[in-house]
């Protein structure tokens, strides 16, 4: 969910009566000091993250990254866990060929499905208990 700015600029209203100024001041006072402040208004949005897909049926794999045939890697699954061991032979610098991978999200503008997303995204509640282990 992304924050949106709800600030807008509008023209000043004419004073309809002397009581209008008093009523608007009272309304401002009540809304700012007595009522609980509302949180930021959020709207559904699409964000893009880099991801890597791992096929659990493959227990071990190795390959050479095409960067002047100098960078080899091996990926091996660690038994009875969800961990992977990645070993890289970093003999050369491939930073000019491949951009750096960061986990910073980038917002993606996709206005065609905005209405569908707003209807389909439900407010989710947290699980009632915490599971910090796997029984296996």
Secondary structure, DSSP 8 states (H G I E B T S, - for coil): -EE-------------SHHHHHHHHHHHHIIIIIS------EE--EEE-------TT--EEEEEESSTT-EEEEEEE-TTSS-EEEEEEE-S--TTTS-------EEE--GGGHHHHHHH-------SS---S---
